[in-house]
Every structure is written in structure tokens, then in C-alpha cells.
Amino acid sequence: MTRLDGRVAFVAGASRGIGAAVAAALAQAGAAVAVAARSEHEGRVPGTIGAVADRITAAGGRALAVPCDVTDEQSVQSAVDATVAEFGGIDILVANAGVLWQGPIESTPLKRWQLCLDVNLTGVFQVTKAVIPHVRARGGGSLIAVTTIGVTMTDRGSNAYWVSKAAVERLYLGLASDLRDDNIAVNCLSPSRVVLTEGWQAGGSGIEIPPEMVEPPETMGEAAVLLAVQDASGVTGTVQRSETLVPVR
């Protein structure tokens, strides 16, 4: 079994869905996990950082709920600082925080376009920038950004969500080169199929997903563990699909 004993992971966007599944999988593999997100209290979409952290600790893992708004530089820095104060450092980042908007470009309000860029792209930039010095100080580690297979689906048009995630992939592919000498692996990970997260279901996209196109969030968790153990001597500078790393059983 892949083990992460002694490692510390910071998971942004971990209050529900893919982020919560990734946080749980990293903890099960032995990592201490900072469960980071804005959701301190139950809202329109179910899930809180406290509930996720409590489930991890109840299962015997180590977790810290840290409030974090990835669009706010000071909030990100405070969350990273709290993680380092509690666990002594950071070895792994999973940048998962995101908002969904899949409407056609001509009917997309500017505020929705900007929100996708602010959360899905600038948010990844901010948490990554804040975490890098701590991962470097540990002698290496792994940065993982969660993206989407929709980036490749250009035959199905364009939307703000896919555009923002495509930019993240370019950011991380270039960053892998920048951080190779620091022994830091940098990879993107996306589901191979659709993960029906709470956010997806609340998004009101109206898209019917056939059962065979649905992927359980736990697959993303297992795939994230496999990337979390990497450093620059292993897998880096790649865009991975979950079911390529974790074959369908």
C-alpha cells in the first residue's frame, strides 16, 4: 500500500466532493491533512471543513480544519501558516477549490466568467505560491492541481469552467520545469468521467449523466495518493486522468 507517513498535506476545497475524498484518502495513507475551504458552516451546498476533519480523526487520522478563501491572499497565507504551526511543514498540496459554470459564452455574465477565473485559476496560483516555500524547505514534495477532462473536449464548445481549468494545466506544466531542481513534482489530475459532487448537483446545469459516465469521488482520492508520493525524480509535468492511474475495478 502507498504510504504517506510523516507527510503533511494541504487540500484546498476540501469541504465536500472530490476535495473531501482526496483529504480522506491522504489521511488513510498516513498523511496529516489540512482540510481547507471557506465552508465553516452548513450552507446551500452541504459540507463543512469541520465535518470532514472530524470524519478523518474519527477514523484514526490526523486532520486540521482551516478556513481558507482561495481568492483572498491573506486568507490563504493564514491557512498555510496555521497548517505549518500545527504540523510543522507542508509536503503535499492538492489545489482543488473550484466553482462550476458551463453555460455558453454568449450567455455568460461577466461576473460568472470572472468568478471562474478568480477561484479556479487565481485561487490555484495563490495557494501554490504560498505553499512552495514550505515544500521546498522539506527537500521536495508534490503539488497537484485538480482539473477536468472537459479541457480536451473542444468539439463540445467553450465555457468559463473549461477555460479556467485549461489555464491551470498550462500553469502547472510550466511550474514543473521551474521546480524540478527543488525536487518538487508538479502534476494535474482530473476525473476520467463525471464525479457527481454536491457542487455539480447544486449547479443546476440540467445535464443528465448516464450511470456509465459517473465516477465515484474515491477514485480521485486513490489517484491523488499515487501522485502525492512523487517528487521530481518520479512523475512530474503531466496531466493525469484518474482511471489511468486507478483502473476501473
C-alpha positions in Angstrom: 0.0 0.0 0.0 1.2 3.5 -0.8 2.1 5.3 2.4 2.5 8.9 3.3 3.5 8.5 6.9 5.2 11.7 8.2 3.9 13.8 5.4 1.7 16.9 5.6 -0.9 17.6 3.0 -2.8 20.9 2.4 -6.0 20.3 0.5 -7.8 23.4 -0.8 -11.5 23.0 -1.5 -11.8 20.0 0.9 -15.2 20.6 2.5 -17.1 18.3 0.1 -16.9 16.3 -3.1 -13.6 15.5 -4.7 -11.6 17.5 -2.1 -13.2 15.7 0.8 -12.5 12.3 -0.8 -8.9 13.3 -1.5 -8.4 14.5 2.1 -9.7 11.2 3.4 -7.5 9.1 1.1 -4.4 11.1 2.0 -5.1 10.7 5.7 -5.8 7.0 5.3 -2.4 6.7 3.7 -0.8 8.3 6.7 -0.6 12.0 6.0 -1.6 14.7 8.4 -4.2 16.8 6.4 -5.2 20.4 6.5 -8.8 20.5 5.4 -9.0 23.9 3.8 -12.1 25.7 2.4 -14.4 28.6 3.0 -17.2 26.4 4.3 -17.1 26.7 8.1 -20.8 26.4 8.4 -23.5 24.5 6.5 -24.9 26.5 3.6 -26.8 26.0 0.4 -24.4 23.3 -0.6 -23.8 20.6 2.1 -20.4 20.1 3.6 -18.0 21.9 6.0 -14.3 21.7 6.8 -15.1 20.7 10.4 -17.2 17.8 9.4 -14.5 16.4 7.0 -11.8 16.8 9.6 -14.0 15.1 12.2 -14.5 12.1 10.0 -10.8 11.8 9.4 -10.0 11.9 13.1 -12.8 9.5 14.0 -11.2 7.1 11.5 -7.8 7.4 13.3 -6.2 10.0 11.1 -4.8 13.5 11.8 -6.6 16.5 10.4 -7.0 20.2 11.0 -9.9 22.3 9.7 -8.5 25.6 8.3 -10.8 28.3 6.9 -9.4 29.4 3.5 -10.8 31.6 0.8 -8.5 31.0 -2.2 -9.4 34.3 -3.7 -8.1 36.2 -0.7 -4.3 36.4 -0.4 -4.3 37.0 3.4 -6.8 34.1 4.0 -4.6 31.7 2.0 -1.5 32.8 3.9 -3.2 32.5 7.3 -4.4 29.0 6.4 -0.9 27.9 5.3 0.6 29.4 8.5 -1.9 27.6 10.7 -1.1 24.3 9.0 2.7 24.8 9.4 2.2 25.8 13.1 0.1 22.6 13.7 2.0 20.0 11.7 5.5 21.5 11.3 5.5 21.9 7.5 3.8 21.0 4.2 4.9 18.3 1.8 1.8 18.0 -0.5 -0.6 20.4 -2.0 -3.9 19.5 -3.6 -5.4 22.6 -5.2 -9.0 21.5 -5.7 -11.1 24.6 -4.8 -13.4 25.5 -7.8 -16.7 26.9 -9.0 -18.7 25.5 -11.8 -20.2 27.4 -14.8 -20.9 25.6 -18.0 -23.2 28.0 -19.8 -22.3 29.1 -23.4 -20.0 32.0 -23.7 -22.6 34.3 -25.3 -24.9 34.0 -22.3 -22.3 34.0 -19.6 -22.5 37.1 -17.3 -19.2 38.8 -16.8 -19.3 38.2 -13.1 -19.6 34.4 -13.6 -16.7 34.5 -16.0 -14.6 36.5 -13.6 -15.6 34.2 -10.7 -14.4 31.1 -12.5 -11.0 32.8 -13.2 -10.8 34.2 -9.6 -11.4 30.8 -7.9 -10.3 28.2 -10.5 -7.2 29.9 -11.8 -6.1 32.7 -9.5 -7.0 30.6 -6.4 -4.7 27.8 -7.6 -2.0 30.4 -8.2 -2.4 31.8 -4.7 -2.3 28.5 -2.7 0.5 27.2 -4.9 2.6 30.3 -4.4 2.0 30.3 -0.6 2.9 26.6 -0.2 6.0 26.3 -2.4 8.5 27.7 0.1 7.3 25.2 2.7 7.5 22.2 0.3 11.0 23.4 -0.8 12.1 23.6 2.9 11.2 19.9 3.3 13.6 18.9 0.5 10.9 18.2 -2.1 7.3 17.1 -2.3 4.3 17.1 -4.6 1.9 19.7 -6.0 -1.4 18.5 -7.6 -4.0 20.7 -9.3 -7.4 19.2 -9.9 -8.6 20.0 -13.4 -11.2 18.4 -15.8 -11.3 16.2 -18.8 -13.5 18.9 -20.3 -10.3 20.8 -21.2 -9.8 18.4 -24.1 -13.5 18.4 -25.3 -13.2 21.3 -27.7 -15.7 19.6 -30.0 -18.3 20.4 -27.3 -17.8 24.1 -27.4 -16.4 26.5 -24.8 -17.3 27.7 -21.3 -15.7 29.6 -18.4 -15.1 26.5 -16.3 -13.2 24.6 -19.0 -11.2 27.7 -20.0 -10.1 28.4 -16.4 -9.1 24.7 -15.9 -7.1 24.7 -19.2 -5.1 27.7 -17.9 -4.4 25.8 -14.7 -2.9 22.9 -16.7 -0.6 25.4 -18.5 0.4 26.9 -15.2 1.3 23.6 -13.6 3.0 22.1 -16.7 5.4 25.1 -16.7 5.8 25.1 -13.0 7.0 21.5 -13.1 10.1 22.8 -15.0 10.6 25.7 -12.6 10.6 23.4 -9.6 12.5 20.4 -10.9 15.7 21.5 -9.2 13.8 21.8 -5.9 12.8 18.1 -6.1 9.1 19.1 -6.3 6.7 17.1 -8.5 4.0 19.2 -10.2 1.1 17.4 -11.8 -2.6 17.9 -12.8 -5.2 15.3 -12.0 -8.7 15.2 -13.5 -11.6 12.6 -13.3 -11.9 10.3 -16.3 -15.6 10.6 -16.0 -18.1 12.8 -14.2 -18.0 13.0 -10.4 -21.5 14.0 -9.2 -20.3 16.2 -6.4 -22.6 18.3 -4.2 -21.3 21.3 -6.2 -22.2 19.7 -9.5 -25.7 18.8 -8.3 -26.3 22.3 -6.9 -25.0 23.9 -10.1 -28.3 23.3 -11.9 -26.7 22.5 -15.2 -29.6 20.3 -16.2 -27.3 17.8 -17.9 -28.4 14.2 -17.5 -25.4 12.0 -16.9 -25.8 8.3 -17.8 -24.7 5.9 -15.0 -21.8 4.5 -17.0 -20.4 8.0 -17.2 -20.3 8.5 -13.4 -17.1 8.1 -11.4 -17.0 7.8 -7.6 -15.0 10.5 -5.9 -13.0 7.8 -4.1 -11.2 7.1 -7.4 -9.9 10.6 -7.4 -8.7 10.1 -3.8 -6.8 7.0 -4.7 -5.2 8.7 -7.7 -4.2 11.7 -5.7 -2.4 9.4 -3.2 -0.3 8.0 -6.1 0.7 11.4 -7.2 1.3 12.7 -3.7 4.2 10.2 -3.2 6.0 11.6 -6.2 8.9 14.1 -6.3 10.9 15.4 -9.2 12.6 12.1 -9.7 9.3 10.5 -10.4 6.1 11.5 -12.2 6.1 15.3 -12.9 5.0 17.7 -15.5 2.0 15.6 -16.5 -1.8 15.8 -16.8 -3.2 12.6 -15.4 -6.7 11.1 -15.6 -7.9 9.3 -12.5 -8.8 5.9 -14.1 -5.5 5.8 -15.9 -3.8 5.8 -12.5 -6.5 3.7 -10.8 -8.0 1.3 -13.3 -11.8 0.6 -13.0 -12.5 -2.5 -11.0 
